[in-house]
């Protein structure tokens, strides 16, 4: 499916983070119905689906939460099951060149070098969105180019402030989500996906954490599983909850009861209200300002409301100019969902001037937390200038499912803001828990 883009159109090439519903497990309704173009829901608190085997590795057994290094996962003791891990040489994050081409309003370019921290004092634990195109209801444990692309695009940049942990998990696939599998295929196995997430977290706690603060980072399906992880594994244990620097629950994160700042089951982990807040969470879903689709994936249950925290202005909500980072790498598969990429210039013939895998456009995106039809969302404005050489728009809408809004760009639009926020939160957490430690250097 191809669309003809306007002449001056920017298409940041982003991961195909395709998730129906408002991240079922991150919201209030375990099986809330999503837009009709993507009817499969996930992840859900109900785990009654029949078992589906998509890998030779069995689902991790249900065991008590680890309290010592005696816990070892049979799956995640294997380095092959981590996209990013400090002990895995040349992993997907290590292979990502984070340098950014800055495209200025006058059309000139400069390159900003980005170097991961050598010895960061905190960790980041990431669950990626729905990206697997495996021909099964659940993905396997062998990472493909989709998983590697999204971890490079969404998560590797956090390495400026934290050690990076990104497990491979047997997620619900794109083909299951859009019902592209044979009619006699079994439904996705939520137990399998959740078992992997829980197992990876427990293994990390037992073998890698060592009392360090950790930022939880997720998008879309990954956010849904992180919300369940907080409810089931983190909030019930004060010692574990105290390790949470913050949770960045991006792309229709958890809903809260009207007038409250804490989702059910989150314990003391409430909404971040300042960039230096810790043991709190950031959540938002992006749409063009004033253009919330009906229906949208941000529909909310009665008695609850959506959360909108603007990473570019945590305390005020905006309007604030964000600091986006977009991928310049071509992804032919993505074209079927969002159209042809033209790069950051009005003249597509200039795209070769972007010499790095990533680019940014200063003073190009403005974001405001707003409410429309009773739904809070992060409204996006493109600060285009038709007289300058840069593109005049972004193209992030998912063609088969307009209800998703700018869901594909949720992280790209605030890439540097989120990393900066994690650094500030890490510094505040470290000052509180380890006052004698060296301060965290912000990127």
C-alpha positions, -999 to 999 in steps of 0.1 A, spaced: 0 0 0 16 32 -12 5 68 -8 17 98 -28 32 122 -3 30 160 -7 61 176 -23 75 189 10 70 160 33 92 146 60 90 109 67 111 98 97 117 61 92 106 45 124 99 11 137 66 -6 129 53 -4 165 18 -17 156 -5 -22 186 -42 -25 186 -61 -10 216 -48 13 243 -22 -13 254 -48 -35 271 -27 -43 301 -16 -7 305 -51 7 306 -81 -1 327 -99 -28 307 -81 -61 303 -97 -67 269 -107 -33 257 -117 -33 221 -94 -15 197 -100 1 163 -117 -22 138 -86 -23 116 -66 -41 143 -90 -62 164 -66 -83 184 -60 -71 220 -28 -75 240 -14 -77 266 -43 -86 288 -46 -93 325 -67 -124 316 -44 -153 307 -69 -179 297 -57 -182 260 -48 -218 249 -10 -224 250 7 -218 217 42 -231 211 63 -210 188 97 -219 200 116 -249 212 122 -231 245 93 -237 270 76 -208 287 92 -199 320 75 -216 350 56 -196 376 80 -192 405 82 -168 435 99 -135 428 136 -138 433 151 -126 466 187 -136 459 212 -145 432 199 -181 436 173 -174 408 185 -182 373 164 -181 342 170 -210 318 161 -186 290 178 -154 299 210 -169 312 217 -173 275 232 -141 261 216 -148 227 182 -139 243 193 -103 250 192 -76 223 212 -54 246 232 -64 277 264 -50 292 280 -84 292 272 -91 255 299 -78 232 288 -61 200 250 -63 208 223 -44 189 229 -13 210 267 -14 207 263 -17 169 242 15 167 261 46 156 242 73 175 257 104 158 231 128 146 230 151 115 215 184 126 195 200 97 193 237 105 166 261 93 188 275 66 194 240 52 230 237 65 240 206 83 264 197 111 271 164 128 266 160 165 287 132 180 269 110 206 289 87 228 274 62 253 284 66 289 315 45 299 303 37 334 267 49 340 254 46 376 219 35 367 203 9 344 175 10 318 153 -20 311 134 -19 278 105 -38 262 100 -31 225 67 -26 207 49 -49 183 75 -53 155 79 -91 148 67 -103 114 72 -140 124 46 -161 107 31 -173 140 8 -159 168 39 -153 190 74 -145 179 103 -168 186 134 -160 207 156 -153 176 158 -115 171 152 -105 135 160 -72 118 128 -57 130 138 -62 167 173 -49 160 159 -19 141 135 -8 168 160 -12 197 185 10 177 158 35 169 141 38 203 164 26 230 202 27 222 203 64 228 195 59 265 230 45 267 242 80 273 229 78 309 224 41 318 235 5 312 211 -11 286 191 -42 291 167 -53 263 155 -89 264 141 -107 234 105 -119 243 79 -139 225 56 -111 218 23 -111 199 33 -106 163 22 -81 137 7 -110 117 -14 -120 146 -24 -85 154 -38 -78 119 -51 -114 115 -29 -122 86 -23 -158 97 -43 -188 84 -78 -189 98 -71 -221 117 -41 -205 136 -44 -206 174 -48 -172 192 -17 -155 206 -5 -169 238 -3 -141 264 11 -164 290 41 -171 268 48 -134 263 42 -124 299 63 -154 312 92 -142 291 89 -106 304 86 -117 340 115 -142 337 138 -116 321 131 -91 348 137 -116 376 169 -128 361 180 -91 357 172 -85 394 190 -115 406 222 -113 385 226 -78 372 209 -51 393 230 -52 425 209 -24 441 212 0 412 184 23 401 166 13 370 145 32 344 118 11 328 113 20 291 86 6 269 65 15 239 31 2 229 29 -36 235 61 -32 256 44 -5 277 15 -29 284 38 -56 297 58 -31 318 25 -19 334 17 -55 344 53 -59 356 49 -29 379 16 -42 392 25 -79 397 63 -79 404 74 -44 415 48 -25 434 40 -54 458 77 -54 470 88 -21 485 125 -30 482 121 -36 445 99 -6 440 125 16 456 149 6 427 126 22 401 142 55 391 112 61 367 91 43 342 88 58 307 55 41 296 52 55 261 23 51 237 -11 49 255 2 41 289 -18 32 320 -50 51 328 -57 65 363 -89 69 382 -104 103 377 -87 128 400 -59 104 409 -23 103 399 -17 66 404 -30 37 384 -46 8 403 -19 -16 415 10 8 410 15 14 448 36 45 453 46 49 416 25 78 405 26 104 377 59 124 373 51 160 380 87 174 377 118 164 357 136 156 390 108 134 403 117 97 409 98 65 415 72 78 391 61 73 355 58 93 323 31 83 298 16 99 267 2 92 233 8 115 203 -17 130 178 -17 161 157 -29 189 178 -67 193 174 -70 162 153 -78 134 177 -93 106 155 -126 90 163 -122 63 174 -86 66 187 -65 41 206 -67 65 235 -103 58 243 -108 55 281 -132 36 304 -157 54 325 -143 66 358 -108 68 344 -87 93 325 -57 92 302 -23 104 314 -3 130 295 32 139 306 51 160 281 88 149 282 98 184 268 80 201 297 72 176 325 61 202 350 41 224 327 28 201 299 37 226 272 35 241 247 72 233 244 96 227 216 108 191 216 141 176 206 133 148 181 157 123 166 146 104 134 162 75 116 176 82 81 178 45 73 154 32 46 130 5 57 111 -9 27 87 -28 48 77 3 66 67 20 33 37 -3 31 24 13 63 33 50 61 44 57 25 77 68 9 104 85 29 117 118 16 140 129 44 143 162 61 146 184 30 120 199 8 141 187 -21 144 149 -18 176 151 -39 194 166 -9 188 136 14 224 124 7 235 154 29 224 134 59 256 114 65 246 97 97 220 70 106 200 97 125 190 133 120 172 161 139 156 194 130 159 220 157 128 241 165 106 220 143 82 202 166 61 217 194 41 196 218 12 204 242 -7 182 266 -43 188 258 -78 173 261 -103 166 234 -136 147 238 -125 141 274 -93 123 263 -59 137 273 -32 134 246 1 150 236 -8 173 207 19 178 180 25 209 159 50 211 130 66 245 130 71 246 93 85 275 73 75 272 36 104 296 27 132 275 42 148 244 26 135 220 52 105 197 49 72 212 60 55 182 76 60 148 92 44 116 80 39 93 109 2 82 105 -3 45 100 -22 42 67 -43 11 75 -52 24 110 -56 62 113 -69 57 149 -33 53 159 -25 89 152 13 95 154 18 64 174 48 53 153 66 85 162 59 85 200 95 81 210 112 97 180 94 130 186 110 132 221 141 111 218 166 135 233 140 148 258 135 113 271 172 106 275 177 139 292 148 132 315 162 98 324 196 114 332 180 140 355 158 114 372 189 91 376 209 119 392 180 127 416 176 90 425 213 85 430 216 116 452 188 103 474 199 66 476 237 70 472 246 105 483 284 97 483 284 85 447 297 106 418 269 127 402 253 114 370 264 133 340 235 144 318 239 140 280 
